[in-house]
């Protein structure tokens, strides 16, 4: 059968695919708020990950941080990271943390 990609040149396993079987991805979705010190620890762990554990190519996150009324946005590509505040959490909006 014919491999069907998702429209941007990635052939879904067909000959010539740019996908590498050694590269994986995962997502974490969890409701609640993160303690600021735990967020700091997590960011430090990402920066200090030993080579034998692999390489993190990209991280995107929208997080609910305790005591912080804004959505905390974190984006890292290889060794360059940036964080910023997005909009306020809405009244009654579930605080869902998403990390990809």
C-alpha positions, -999 to +999 in steps of 0.1 A: +000+000+000+009+036-003+023+055+027+002+085+036+021+114+052+007+143+071+012+169+044+047+183+051+071+160+034+074+134+061+066+101+044+053+081+073+080+054+070+082+054+032+116+053+014+133+086+019+115+094+051+132+120+073+120+102+104+146+085+126+137+055+147+160+067+174+140+099+178+109+097+201+084+122+214+060+122+243+035+145+260+025+151+296-009+165+304-018+170+340-044+192+358-033+213+388-006+238+397+032+234+398+051+246+428+076+273+416+106+254+432+096+222+414+094+241+381+129+254+387+142+219+395+126+205+363+142+232+341+176+226+357+173+188+351+165+195+314+196+217+311+219+192+329+207+160+312+237+136+308+246+127+272+240+090+278+204+098+286+199+112+251+194+146+236+163+168+240+157+186+207+126+206+216+103+212+245+071+232+245+051+237+276+021+257+290+021+255+327+000+267+357+024+279+384+012+283+420+007+319+429+011+331+393-021+343+376-007+339+340-001+309+318+036+302+319+050+293+285+083+276+281+100+268+247+134+252+242+152+241+211+185+223+217+204+245+241+183+277+236+154+283+259+128+310+264+099+315+288+072+341+289+037+347+303+007+342+281-029+353+290-044+351+324-061+318+335-098+324+331-123+325+360-132+288+365-108+276+338-092+243+346-055+247+350-041+220+327-003+217+323+009+205+289+044+195+281+054+182+247 
